Amino acid sequence: METSDGIIECKARGIFRNENIKPCVGDMVEITVDSDNIGVIEKICQRKNQLVRPPVANVTQMVVVSAIIEPKLNFSLLNKVVLNGEYNGLRIVICFNKKDLTSPEDRKLITEAFRNTGYKVIFTSVKTEEGIKTLERELEGRISVFCGPSGVGKSSLIKYLLPHRWEDLEIGGLSGKAKRGKHTTRHVELFKTGEKGYLADTPGFGNIDLSNIDQYDLEELFPEFSGLKEDCRFKGCLHINEPECAVKDKVGQIVSEERYSFYKETHLEILNKR
């Protein structure tokens, strides 16, 4: 537990187990310390938010790490991770790692796909050190989680950013002909970055559950729709089949075709799960 007096080893009171409450990485807590400098968690303060995957509380920012090749970009999965961050009210930074393997044309297409979303898009390379300073600036003063599929270089980025804390970090390559990432991070841990930032590394994953999102609330998770939906002819427009839809009219201009296709795909997925 990090306190104003330094790091203190702590344990939770039994009452938390009785109430089926478990302290979570990122929790703000109140503790008492005995004469042996061992702390006891007396109270878990109200959480601003709590992610299930990864299990971290009070997060302010999600850094969605992906790659364009090695492994090949899964645009749908990338957008689902972003959507999960939006659903939890987090600031979104999209980091495309392995920049040294991409072309300027690749990067332009990706940047265009996220136009008018307000998301910060960064291209990094641990190999050439490009974009690392930009990423460091985005981490300062925020509690961030790194999310994204395995093999895109999350652990390599963390090791570069925090070399003194990750000397023994296991770095995985890509497995098999499919070039899918190997899972290497097996737990969640919070680390200090800069003066006021904190960073958690998280396991790679392949599936995001969208069942908690209502079809009528989905549009709120697409910031590029803001300012357009009010001009739709029908109140409650779902921007799918309705005529005179301002969102559909701006696809390819304000709204990228890739993001709109993902919106329709997600809308259908939500309906099918219901």
N, C-alpha and C positions, 0 to 999 in steps of 0.2 A: 504494500500500500504506500503510495507516495503522499507525503505530508510536508508541511513547512519545515519540519525537523528532519527531513530525509525519508528514506525508505524504511518502513516498519513492517515486520512479518505479522500478519493478522490471521485470526480465525473467526468464524461467525458463531454467534450464540445459537444454542439449540432451538430457541424459539422460532428461528427462521425455518428450520426443518419441519417443525410441528405445523407451521402455517404454509408449508410447501412453497417457501420463498427461497430463491437461490441467488446469492450475490453474482453479479455479472461484470465482465470486463467493461470498464468505463463508468461504473457506478460511482456516485458521490455518496460518501458514508460518514457517519459519526462513530468514533472509536474511543475506547479508553485503553491506557497503556499501563501495564504492571511494572513492578520494580526490575524485572528482567528484560524490559523493553519489548515485550510481546503484546501486541494489540488485540483487542476484542471488538468486533463490529457490533455496535449497539443499535444502529439505525441505518437503513438504506433510504436515502432521500428520493423524492419523487423523480422518476425518469422523464426526460423530455421525449425520448423515443427508445425503442429497443428492437434491434434487428434479430431475426431468427437465424438467418444464414447470411453472414456470420453472427454469432451470439455476442453482440456488443451493444452497450447502452450509451445514450447521450452523444451520439455521433452528430456532427454538423456537416460533413462532406463525404461524398462517395467518389473515389477516383476509379473510374471504370477502365481497366487496363485490357487492351486488345492488341492484336497484330493484324496486318493486312495479308501477309504470307508467313508460312512456317510458325504456327498453323494458319491455314487460309481463313480469312475473315468470315465469321458467321454473323451476318448483319442482323438476323432475327434475334439471335441470342444476345448480341450486344445491346440491342434496343430493349430487350426484356430486362436486362440488368439495369439499364438506365431508368426504365419504367418503375422498377422496384425502388430505386432511389427517390424518384419523384413522389411515389406513393408514401414514402416515409418522410417527406418534406426536407430532403437533403439537397445541398448544393452539389451540382454535378460537374465533374471534370472528366473529360474523355481523353485518355492517354493511349496513343498508338505507339507501341514499342517496336524496336527493331527497324528504326527509320532507315538504317544503312542498307536494308534489303528492298526498299521501295523507290519508286520514281516520283519526280515532281507531279506527273499526271495522276498517279495513284493518290497522292496526298491532296491534290486539288479536288478530285471527285469525292473523297471522304469529307473534306471540309464543306463542300457544297451540300452534301446530304444532310448536314446538321445546321444549315443556314437558318437564321431567325429563331433558333431554339434558346439562345442565350448561354449555351454550354461552352465552356472553355475547352478547345480542342488543342492538344499538345502532341507533338511527334518527338519521341525520344529514342536514344540508342545508348545502351550501356557500353557498347564496343567503341563508339566514337565520342561518347560523352555529350552528344548533341541533345539539347532540350532539357537536360538535367537541372540546370539552374532555374529554368522557368518552372519546372515541376516543384522544386524546393520552395519557390516563392508562393506557390499556390497552397502549400502545406502549412505555412507559417500562421500561427494563431488559430488553427482549426483542429478539430478532432476528426481524423480522416480514416476511412477504410479503403483498402485496395480490394477490388472485386473483379472477377473476370474468369474466363476458362483457363485451364491448366496449359502450360507450355508457352504462354505469351510473354513470360519474363517478369512476373510480379516479384518473385523472390529475388531475382537478379537485381531488379531496381531497388528493392529494400536493402539488399546487401550493400549496394553502392551508396545509398543514402545514409545508412547506419553501419559502416564497416566495423566500428568498435563494439557493436552489440551482436553482430551476426557472423562472427568469424567461423563458426561451425555450421552455418546454415547449409542444408542439403539442397543443391540445385539440380533439378531434373531436366532431362532433355525431352525430345519428342520420341514417341514410341511407335514402332511399326510403320508400315507403308502409308497408313492413313495420316501420319504426322500429327497425331493427337498428343496432347501434353500428358506427362506423368504427374500424378498427384504427389507433391513433396511436402506441403505445409500441413501439419497434422493438428495444430492447435492455434488459438488466437491469443496474441499478446500485444500489449500497448507499449509503444516506445516514444520517448521525447524527441521532437524534431524542432530545431531552432530554439528560440526563447520560450515560445508559448504554444507550440504545436505538439500534437500527439498523433501517432500513426499505428494502425493495426494491420498486420498481414493476415490474410484469410485464405482458406482452402479454395481451390478451383472447383467449379461446379458446372453442370450442364443443363439443369432444368430449373425454371423459376415458376412458382405457383402463382397464378393470377386470379385464383378463384375468389379472393376477397374483394376484387374490383368490380363495381357495378357497371353495366354497359352505358348507363347514363352519366356516370362520373368519369368515364375513360377519357373524354375530350379534355378534362381539366389537367390531365397528365401530359398533354402535348402543348408546351408553351407557345409554339409557333401558331396555334389556333387562336390564341388570345388576340382580340381586336378584330377578328374575322367573323367568329360565330354569332356576334350580335347582329350582323347584317344578313343572316340567313332568313329566308322568307318565313319559315315555320319555327315557332318556339319549341324547344326540345328537339331540334334537328340533330340527327345522329350522323349526318355527313356521309351517308352511305348511298341511299337510293332517292333521297328527297330532291325535288326540283328547286332551282334557284337557291342553291347552297353556296354561300360565300367561300367556305373552306374548299369545296371541290373546284370552284372557279379559279382559285389561286394555286392549285397544284401545278408544280413546275415553275412557279414564280416565287411566292412567299413560302409556300410549303413544298418541300422536296418530294419527288415522286416516290423515293425509297421510304421515307417516313410515312407518307400517306398509305402506301401499300402495307406497311407494318401495322398501321392503325386499323385498317380493314381486316387484316389477318387476326389481330388481337381481339377485335370486336366479335368475330366469328368464333374464335376459341372460347371466349367468355360465354357466349350463347350456348355452345355445344356442351360445356361443362355444367351449365345450369339444367 
